[in-house]
Amino acid sequence: MTNEIFDNAISLSRLLWIMGDDPFNRLLAITQDLLRLAKEHGDFVLPERRQAIRAEMERLRVERSEILGVLFFVNKWDNDKPPNGDPQQK
């Protein structure tokens, strides 16, 4: 368990290292928005508002996944590219 936590911490620090200011700031804003919406969802709200909150949270999750996906694939291609640049050739 401790090793998993340590490995995750290393992965997070690597992610923060390769991430530029703009993606980091956007991920921070998405996290803040998700927390705000989760709090509002937990309060007493009308069913229509609750549905709108869920839709907005899903949109933010998709955006977050896209940002992280771009960072992952850019880093993966940079590290896994063979010397001639052709990723199919081994």
C-alpha positions as CSV (number, residue, x, y, z in Angstrom):
1,M,0.0,0.0,0.0
2,T,2.8,2.4,0.9
3,N,4.6,1.7,-2.3
4,E,1.4,2.4,-4.3
5,I,1.0,5.7,-2.6
6,F,4.7,6.6,-3.3
7,D,4.4,5.5,-6.9
8,N,1.3,7.7,-7.4
9,A,3.1,10.6,-5.8
10,I,5.9,10.2,-8.2
11,S,3.5,10.0,-11.1
12,L,1.8,13.2,-10.0
13,S,5.1,15.0,-9.6
14,R,6.1,13.9,-13.1
15,L,2.7,15.1,-14.5
16,L,3.2,18.5,-12.8
17,W,6.7,18.7,-14.2
18,I,5.6,18.2,-17.9
19,M,2.5,20.3,-17.5
20,G,2.6,23.9,-18.6
21,D,1.0,26.8,-16.7
22,D,-2.1,27.0,-18.9
23,P,-3.2,23.3,-18.6
24,F,-2.3,23.4,-14.8
25,N,-4.4,26.5,-14.3
26,R,-7.3,25.0,-16.3
27,L,-7.1,21.7,-14.3
28,L,-7.1,23.7,-11.1
29,A,-10.2,25.7,-12.2
30,I,-12.0,22.5,-13.2
31,T,-11.2,20.9,-9.8
32,Q,-12.6,24.0,-8.0
33,D,-15.7,24.0,-10.2
34,L,-16.3,20.3,-9.5
35,L,-16.0,20.8,-5.8
36,R,-18.3,23.8,-5.9
37,L,-20.9,21.8,-7.9
38,A,-20.6,18.7,-5.7
39,K,-21.3,20.9,-2.6
40,E,-24.3,22.5,-4.3
41,H,-25.5,19.1,-5.4
42,G,-25.5,18.0,-1.8
43,D,-27.6,20.9,-0.7
44,F,-31.4,21.0,-1.1
45,V,-31.9,22.0,-4.8
46,L,-34.7,21.5,-7.2
47,P,-34.6,18.4,-9.4
48,E,-34.1,20.5,-12.5
49,R,-31.0,22.2,-11.0
50,R,-29.7,18.9,-9.8
51,Q,-29.9,17.6,-13.3
52,A,-28.1,20.7,-14.7
53,I,-25.4,20.2,-12.0
54,R,-24.8,16.6,-13.1
55,A,-24.6,17.6,-16.8
56,E,-22.1,20.4,-15.9
57,M,-20.0,18.0,-13.8
58,E,-19.9,15.5,-16.7
59,R,-18.8,18.2,-19.1
60,L,-16.0,19.2,-16.7
61,R,-14.9,15.6,-16.3
62,V,-14.7,15.2,-20.1
63,E,-12.6,18.4,-20.4
64,R,-10.3,17.2,-17.6
65,S,-9.9,13.8,-19.3
66,E,-9.0,15.5,-22.6
67,I,-6.4,17.7,-20.9
68,L,-4.8,14.7,-19.1
69,G,-5.1,12.5,-22.2
70,V,-3.2,15.1,-24.3
71,L,-0.5,15.3,-21.7
72,F,-0.2,11.5,-21.4
73,F,0.1,10.9,-25.1
74,V,2.5,13.8,-25.7
75,N,4.8,12.4,-23.0
76,K,4.4,8.8,-24.2
77,W,5.3,9.7,-27.8
78,D,8.3,11.7,-26.6
79,N,9.6,8.8,-24.5
80,D,8.6,5.8,-26.8
81,K,9.6,7.2,-30.2
82,P,12.3,5.1,-31.9
83,P,15.3,6.9,-33.3
84,N,13.9,7.2,-36.8
85,G,10.6,8.6,-35.4
86,D,8.4,5.8,-36.7
87,P,6.4,4.5,-33.7
88,Q,5.4,1.3,-35.6
89,Q,9.0,0.1,-36.2
90,K,10.6,-1.9,-33.4
